[in-house]
Amino acid sequence: MRVLLTGAAGFIGSHIREALTAAGDEVIAADLMLAAAHGVDAAPPDGVHRIDVRDPEAVTALLRDIDAVCHQAAVVGAGVSAADAPAYASHNDLGTAVLLAAMAETGVRQLVLASSMVVYGEGRYRTAEGTAAIPAPRQRADLDRGRFDHLDPRTGEPLRWSVIDEDSPLCPRSLYAASKVAQENYASAWAAATGGTVTALRYHNVYGDDMPRDTPYSGVAAIFRSALEAGESPRVFEDGAQMRDFVHVRDIAAANLAALHHPLPGFVPLNIASGTPISIREVADLLARAHDGKPPAVTGEYRPGDVRHIVASPERARALLDFTATISPADGLTEFATAPLRPVSAAGAPEWR
């Protein structure tokens, strides 16, 4: 295939580029090379075009004779400040809209879109009896007292997490999450209008070699790594019992390869996850042991807006793409404990993928 890959010089994009090239595909690579991700005055890697996906002429020029687009370029981050909203709306949503319009104009009808687990907001929960439950937002007063679990309003018992699937309602709880939902909505409408195909890959907690240090985007593994390298204990927020799904970046690349080579009709969202839930405390313990560093410190701190648990069901990706992650969190995090990382981004700047 001849694939246009946006965000090709980023953490995830560089791994996808390598996987596509190894599979024999021709990759037309593009990246804006922003300083927050690549450093001041960083030059594009060999073979990467420096373009802004918000530039219709530049995008259209690269789409000639393209079979499919793999769209990874995005501003990422926690998105807890209202000041971040224009960057998310401009780069993520306007950029996607411009790209889709150019694809329609040039006759390119296949898109693989980088989405995220953040579109769900809170995870899925059940009562002790197994009844589905929708928890109310956690209150600061409870968090201040160290009460981190969602409670069954009828019994007062903690609600239990269960896996979330792609049919779950979307409920963004951050500005970044809102931009990812908008990207999906634009892509879905584009598929309906053009007859094109869109596979939206909802990445869960991505980690791996070449990950940016201290990134706020699914970056707790990198934050723990940085603490260990500094001779400090990884600081685990809340009680460490938060459950997540950590998926290695090489599996993310393999999922993109599968989605490009097996287009699905219409708009199809898919969870991309390891399928092996793990607590945040376990992540810190694994990294500390593999790094031979200080044991984690469970601090009881919290970030307003964080979800308690979110764990993916990978079954639909297995059924539709024949994709199964091959790197377990135990093996991948042990390797990650000594894997190379990217330099720290500019203080206070949003992270970029």
Steps between C-alpha positions, in 0.01 A plus 500: 500500500594866464415658836503863614607496866449821699688555826765270356789631712315469830513227765224286351538616141867402479416145608216479247730625225752230584232228502352609168839518334592154631173367353597631156263797491608833354468769768455868420594644838394842629550686828482863610811452721379723782754599761295358790547150362827515308701785649573847372605513133480122463532388140264234365648150484606380158199450276255696718321799345454797733133592447207624705186290451300824528653614168265377223747552215784317675276208597344472155844489338602202715178309432567440131504125424446411868307183587429575866570754774623416851426813706708522818575874518338659806549720801471275803494550876281511806309801368401623845556869423251697294801670341574172317168500314607704194802276437289184517227646281747634244751217462278201577160597367568757229802295391284189465228692315752643252653156446158341440403770251825449311445122498152551354642731232778260399292182516679337796239293680677318781596652836649349815452753780687517830233532768520438873339336799431850635190522280320275750563719802435277798534122469227240541381385843277242666358455847605212724198311365615552140248767401627768261551834674576853380701675770464865589817713471731465797484789744804694619390458863509120464834507316647723772399235755661222298170356378591427140254231392162566348235376743170326445248761620271221617747301711800728542727223369770576240392449141702241309661576165421302189639517148377774269412430137460718195121525536537691828380863495761768437531747785815715471617646832791713378560745218735253335234229521245736346732555204541125446122450500473782244764331281299177509179685416656679203644172374171314541310771310767500228465124456123534463533786252771348280452125537846487652624274777625614841651281768537704821752334728428590862842466659515417867807582713785498248862465612830382356842598374538857371211617720521866604606551860232614745227524236154554649344288226470144635850575624505377856750229399738767368449713812589201717804431281623855534468485879698176515775643280523796739546261793153575636201283585218496242211697650177304467183708527184399685546153651660346192205268439386682183466243223618569145608319183859570391579421137849508350568739213617212278155344539346837415706501179388145421135601549539787253661265248209256537241777464664635183523157339146394598266798445162464669182644345374835624616639835628242750652586840725242664664478841873437466618355828705217647198326650689461829377744769760632742489740792704820510677370811599183312641713217716692749613179672599335171702800386669547837611137517620490139686829545641389838370826642317623807160344572190702414349747744119497510418864573120528507524800268251526217434695180151648465328343201697175503289189457520224759511197272489450124579161349443405137347204328727415203257244358368704208850574367576129526184404315509765225873553444641174634713725721622387840765681700809284542687686776368450852521792746734296720748440217457837333535708816805301608660583165382861524680546832829542311374600152611834351267799544463828312621822668266691728275747316501872570367576848129562500456427129238256378635165385473403135476161335 
